[in-house]
Each structure stands twice: as C-alpha cells, then as structure tokens.
Amino acid sequence: MHVKELWRYPIKTMAGEQLQRARVGPLGIEGDRIVHVENAKGRLITSRSHPRFLGHHGSLGPEGEPRVDGLRWDSEEVNMWVADTAGAGARLVRNDGSERFDVLPLLVATDGAITAFGHDTRRLRPNIVVGGVEGLAERHWPGGCLRIGKVRIGVQDLRLRCVMTSYDPDTLAQDKEITRSIYERFEGKLALNCFVIEGGEIAVGDDVTLEGQTHQP
C-alpha cells in the first residue's frame, strides 16, 4: 500500500488543497481546518447549511497564513463575502485547538472504498488516501495502526457521512441520492476517523503498512 493523495483544508467547510508532502503533528496535517465560519451569535456555520462555501478554496500562503481563493483569510474582501454568504455578522475565526475537528484530526480513505463508492474522492474530504487497497478492506482496519515511515496513525472507527457528500465539488449541484446510497450500501459510513500516535513528514508515494491493534491515548 502507498500514500496516493494528501489533502489539507485550511478553511473548514471550504474546498481544500492537494499536497505532495505534508507534516503530521499531534493534531493531524499541520494547517488543517485552522479557520472556520461563525455567525453573528458565534455559532459554527458549515456547508451543510451554506453549500456555497464549497465553491471556494482554502490554502496556506507562503507566510503560513490561510487564504481563501488566494486572498488572506482576514482581508476585508473575504470578510465581506463571508457575511454575504452566511448573513450579517458572519465572520472567519481562527482556532488552532483540538476542538476544531468534528471527530478526530485525520480522515483516511482508501482507493478500494472510493472505487466502490463510485464518485469523486473530494466528496469524502479525506486528508490521506491510501492506494493499493482491495475493495472495502478499510472496514476491518479500526483498532489497527497505519505506519508511514516514522509516522504512526491510529484507526479509531468508520466515519458517519453527512449531506455534504451530496454536493458536486465543481458545480455544487446537489444529488441527495448519493448520500442515501452511502446509507443503503455502506451503513452510512465511509473512510476512517484516525488519530496521530507519532508525527513526522509524509509524502505521496510513501509506503503504508497496516500494523496490529492499538488504542487511542
């Protein structure tokens, strides 16, 4: 098995950026989901209710600051667009803490499961795509450990999917049948919630080994 794809989403709920190399720390891929959208009352806003956000791309600039479509996340232009999309008072907020993740810091998918899914990988929003995996083998990985060089990643459980899978990542057209099919064919779960045991640098093409049982610290 090998690392087939790497993804980072500096702006939570927006499209991400594909990487060739990434540093993995205690909270997953460095720079992942460090900015999110809040409404005027301080409540989290996501593409589940505002899918237009999926049409914009988050990235990290050369100075390490998140960007939206190439503009700094804290620029006036971006702030105006966010308020226009999510309502008056909505804004982008930076948060580097562990609570910024919906479940765990890493989402790992496999090419076998993506093939069975039959749709664009981006609908699943993975951080790491593992290639060379047969069929739905990932469903037997919870409790195991993935080793990529010096990096060790614990596999907790399968990810329960939401309505965001129903949106085309390019056109934003919604097809609810895609989400419904995940529940009919895969019990609502695809890809793996994972945590970092030992960090380091990983790159596309690196070998991936599935090791024995482990437990989340």
N, C-alpha and C positions, 0 to 999 in steps of 0.2 A: 504494500500500500504506500501511497505517497500524498504529499500536500498538492492538491490540484488547483485550488483557488484560495486566496486570502482576501477578506473584506473588512473594512472599518467604516463605522457610521458616526463621525464626529458630532453631527447634529441628529439627535434622536428623532425618529419618525420621518426623517427625510431620506432620500436615496443616499447610498454610501459611495465609497471609492474602492476600487480593486487595487490590491497591492502585490508586489513581487516579494517583498520581505517585510517582516514586522517584528517588533519586540513585544514579548509577552511578559507582563508583570503580574502581581497578585490580583489585579482587577482586570485581567484579560489583555487584549491588544491595546497598547498604550494609545491614548487619544480617542478611544471608542466611547461614544454616547456621553460626551462630557458637557454638552449643551442640550437643553430641552426647551419646550414651549410651555409657558404658563399663561392662563387667562388673567383678567383683572383681579380675580379673587385668589390668585396664587395656586390654582388647581392645574394639574398636568393636562395638556392638550396633546392628542396624538392623531395620527392619520385614520384611526378607526372612526373618528367623528369628522375629521377635516382631511379627506384624502388628497386635496390639492398639495399638501406638503410633500407627498411622494414624488411630485414632479420637479422638485428642486434637489440639488446635490450638495451634500456636506463633504468637506475635505479639510485637511490640515495644511495651512500655508507654510512657507519655508521658515517662518519665525515660530512655528508651532502653535499658532492660534487657529481655531476653527474658522472656516469660511463657508458661505452659502453662495453657490454659483460664482465662486471666485471673489466674492466680497467678504470683508471681515464680518463676523457674526454680530459684532456690536456696533456696526455702522448705522447711520441714520436711515439709509436706503433700505437695509434689511429690516430694521425695526418697523418702518412704515409698511413694508409688505406683509410682515407677520401680523400686524394689527389689522390690516385689510383682510387677511385670510381668516383670522380667528376671532376678530372682534376688537372693539376699542379696549385698550389697556393690555392686550395680549403682548407678550414680550419673550425674548430668549433669555434663558437663565443658565449660568454655568454651575455645574456641580461635579466635583471630582470624587465624591464619596461612593461607597459601595451601594447605597440605596438608589443610585441612578438606574440600576438594572431592574427589569421586570421580574426576572427569575435569578439567573446566575450570570457571571461575567462573560461566558463564552457560549456560543451556539455552534455546534459542529454538525455538518450534514455529510452525507456520503453520495458518491455518484450513482451507486446502485439504487438508493432510495429515491433520488431525484429522477432517475430514469423511470422508475415505477410511478412516480407522481405524474410525470409526463408534461410538466410545464416549466417555465423559466425559473432557474435557480434563484433569481432575485426575489421572487415572491416569498421565499422562505427566510430571507435576510440572514444568512449564515455568516459567521466570522471565518470559519475554516471549512473547506470542502475537501474531504478525503477521497482520493481516487483509487481505483483498483479494488473496489468493494463489490462483492457479488450480491445482487438482489437486495433484500431487506435485512441483511446481516446486522445492520446497526441496531436493530430492535433487541438484539441479545447482548449489547455492549454495556448497559447500565450496571454499575458495580465494578467495572473494569477501569483500566488506565491506558491512555494513549501516550506513547513516548515518541517525541520528535527531536532527535538529537539529545540535548541535555534537558529539554522541556518535558515535563510530565503533566498530563491533563487528566483529572478525574472525571468520569462519566457518571452523572447522578441519575437522570431519567430522561424519558422522551418528552419533547416539547408539545404541549397542547396548543393547537393553532387557532388563530382568530380570523376575523373578517378581512384583515389586511391582505391575506393570501388571495382574495378575490379581485384585487385591483391589478390591471396590467401595468407593469413598471414603466412602460413607454407612453401608452395612450391614456392611462388612468381609467380606462373603461372597466366597469365592474361586471364580473360574472360570478354570481353567488353559487353557481353550480360547482365551481372549483373548490370552494370551502366545504360545501356539502359533501363532495366526493371524498374529501380527506376524512370526514367523519364516517362515511359509509365504508370506505376501503381500508382506512388505517386507524380506525377508532379515534379519530380526531388528532392523532399525534404523528409528527414527522420531525426529524432531526433531534439533536441531543443537547440537553442542558448540562453544561460542564463547568468545572472549577479548576483553578490552577494550583497544582501541588508544588511545582518547581518551574520558575520562569526562565527566560532566555530569548534568543533570537531564532526565528524560524523563517523559512523561505519556500516559495513554490518549488516543487521537485524534491524536497526533503523526504526521506523515508519515514513512514509511520508504522509503529508496532503496537499491537494490542496486547497488553500485559494482564496479569491476574487481578484478583479482587482488591479493591481499595475502599476506603471510607472517607467521607468528607470531613475535614477537620472542623 
